[in-house]
Amino acid sequence: MVRLPEAEIAGVKKQGGRDFEPMAGHKMGGYVIVPGDWRTKPAPAVALIKKALAHARAMPAKRANKAATKKRYRRLPFRSGGFGA
């Protein structure tokens, strides 16, 4: 599975690749599964991986979601006196 620009995905599909569907019927845009013969012919797969890496490196960095960076749990106050007190 590689992430490529939409313009290059059609070419991969012509070579035998298919859409990446993490769940049946739910295509994940921008991702394609490399052709099944990549083990016997690794050179085209290596080229696809290099293109995918270049594409991913050219993408802007994701911004942190404020809700995700917020502390999820309230800290309990410290109780002196040990565990049993």
Steps between C-alpha positions, in 0.01 A plus 500: 500500500638840403370855507529672165359808328164432336657550155732201548250260654337423163836385366551264792152356447585432133801300621278283722468709816168567671342749735583465867184417695559457874139379520312350207338776296684784677772623264774705661582782257861551403604146590547207264609140548801410286459221242512149643814396310727742686691215665605349168550841335614735777644777278161660413393481865822668613434781250147540639630511856751771406222704336280452807779616732562809288126574498470462878806716567356777282177509700463760775537381858181425689400749765427379849133491588434714810255244637754221464774694678275584797545289811233237509499426869479738791782451740395388845625706795792356692405342831767477762485211738584210273285255315270395781413844632 
